[in-house]
Amino acid sequence: MTSPLYIQQGPSPTWWNSPAIWLTAQGDPSTGPKVISPIVGKPYTVWVEIQNFYMEADTGGWNLFVCWGIPFTGTLPSVNIGQILNGAMTSAGPQGAPITVTIPGGTLTSPGIVTLPAATTWTPTLQNGGHECLVAAVYDEQDIGGLPTSILLDGDATWNQSYSVAQHNLSVIAISMMMGNIVKYPFQVWNAADDDREFTVEAWQAPLSQIAHFLPGVQGGRKVLENPGKVNRLGLLASDKAESTELEKAPARVAGVKVPRRGARPFTLGVKLDKGNALIHVTQRLNGRVVGGLSVLAMAEEK
């Protein structure tokens, strides 16, 4: 029997920080130490927790798709075969692989849960600098036929009983006094619509408590909460070649960002933090609605 399945999104308003997608070092079990700061060139296993809120067990018909991407906001960008960690590339585009295990039934308060590894290990490349941006989707192939790429990651859209999608987009940057006044973090703003669109991109500091769940995988663990810092400067520039002097003067909010249909625009976030730890969110809005986001934990080196 087929029951609707679900991948938990992050807590509102940071739906892009799903606790149901995580990394462990290759060879470690799903319960092993979680990795938040992957190292370029080192292989990792990507795990996805899938939930079933219905009393009937799910015995087939659903597929799981997993991919990685350069840190981005907005709808799911174009995915090439090298980014697919669970599934394959077909003539119709990327598709998930069938889920071959039974997912037990559950209830709304106590769902049946299965944790599955992606079929392919993920080895971060210089292309994304080791930053995490992982996407997972489950969908009922018998019902909708294939991966619904046109709607993936369209903000915190309500759960559809034929598919569920979640994203893990939290990066950690270490800020050394040797780096100068401001640290640069490149990312992309995506528009998967069939028409050109204008977005508002904004960065701001948020309470560290919002990522408390992930801190066991960060150096220092929960002690990160004990050393909060205040960001001195946040700047955003629509370029991947931004200079530090430009970011020092750049605003933290940029309106009217034009992104072509099914295309991307490079951006750079500039962060200035002298001491302590700080959580920064970057959001992409369309007509006032958040349709994309990412988070960065900045950790300043102790003097």
C-alpha positions, 0 to 999 in steps of 0.5 A, spaced: 500 500 500 502 507 498 501 512 504 503 519 503 510 520 505 514 526 508 521 529 509 521 534 515 523 542 513 526 546 518 522 550 523 519 556 520 521 561 518 528 557 516 525 552 512 531 551 509 535 548 515 531 541 515 533 536 521 532 530 516 538 531 512 545 530 515 552 528 513 556 523 517 563 521 515 563 515 510 563 508 513 559 511 520 552 509 521 546 514 521 547 515 528 554 517 528 557 524 529 553 529 524 558 533 520 556 540 519 563 543 516 565 538 510 572 538 508 573 538 500 576 532 498 573 527 503 567 523 502 561 523 506 554 519 507 548 523 506 542 521 510 535 522 509 529 521 514 522 519 511 516 520 515 509 516 515 504 519 518 498 514 516 497 508 520 498 504 514 505 502 512 508 504 505 510 498 501 512 501 495 511 506 489 515 512 492 522 515 490 527 518 493 531 524 490 537 527 493 542 532 490 547 537 492 548 544 490 553 550 490 549 554 496 543 558 493 537 561 495 530 560 491 527 554 487 532 548 485 537 550 480 539 546 474 542 539 476 547 535 472 548 528 473 554 529 478 550 532 483 545 527 483 546 522 490 540 518 489 537 517 483 539 518 476 539 522 469 533 520 464 531 524 458 526 527 462 531 530 467 533 528 474 529 522 477 529 519 484 530 512 485 525 507 488 524 506 495 525 499 496 524 498 504 517 498 508 516 504 511 512 503 518 505 506 519 504 511 524 500 517 527 500 525 526 504 525 533 508 519 532 510 517 525 513 511 522 520 513 520 526 510 516 532 513 515 536 512 508 543 513 506 543 516 499 546 511 494 552 515 492 557 518 497 558 526 497 565 528 496 565 536 496 569 540 491 572 546 490 566 548 486 562 549 493 568 550 498 565 544 502 559 548 504 553 544 505 547 545 500 543 538 500 536 537 497 532 531 498 525 529 495 520 524 496 514 523 491 509 518 489 511 516 482 505 512 481 501 518 482 505 524 479 510 520 474 516 524 476 520 529 480 516 535 480 522 540 479 518 546 477 515 546 484 521 544 488 523 549 494 518 554 492 519 557 499 515 553 505 509 551 501 504 546 504 506 539 504 503 536 498 500 528 499 504 526 492 511 529 494 515 532 499 521 536 499 526 539 504 533 542 504 539 543 508 543 549 507 547 551 513 554 553 512 560 555 517 565 560 516 571 561 521 573 568 521 581 569 522 584 576 524 589 574 518 583 575 513 582 582 514 576 586 515 571 582 512 570 575 510 566 573 503 561 568 502 559 567 495 552 564 493 547 564 487 540 566 487 536 562 482 529 563 478 526 556 476 520 560 473 519 560 465 519 568 466 524 573 468 523 575 475 525 580 480 527 579 487 529 582 494 535 579 497 536 581 504 541 578 510 540 579 517 543 576 524 539 572 528 539 568 535 544 562 535 538 558 538 535 557 532 541 552 530 541 549 537 539 542 534 545 542 529 551 545 534 553 537 536 556 537 529 560 544 530 566 545 533 565 547 540 558 544 540 553 547 544 558 552 547 557 556 541 551 558 544 555 561 550 559 566 546 555 570 542 558 575 538 555 582 534 556 582 527 559 589 525 557 589 518 553 585 513 553 587 505 550 584 499 553 584 492 550 581 486 557 579 484 562 573 485 568 577 484 566 582 490 572 586 493 572 587 500 572 595 499 566 594 496 562 589 501 564 594 506 560 599 503 554 595 500 547 594 503 544 588 507 538 589 503 538 589 495 531 590 492 529 589 484 534 583 483 533 581 476 534 574 475 533 571 468 528 565 467 531 558 469 537 562 470 541 564 476 545 570 479 551 570 483 552 574 489 557 575 495 555 576 502 560 580 506 561 578 514 565 582 519 565 579 526 571 581 531 569 576 536 564 571 538 559 567 534 554 569 529 548 566 525 546 570 519 540 568 514 540 570 507 533 570 504 530 571 497 523 574 497 518 575 491 512 579 492 513 579 499 514 572 500 520 568 502 522 563 496 529 561 498 534 562 504 540 560 506 544 560 513 551 562 515 554 560 522 560 565 523 565 564 528 571 569 530 577 566 532 579 568 539 584 573 539 
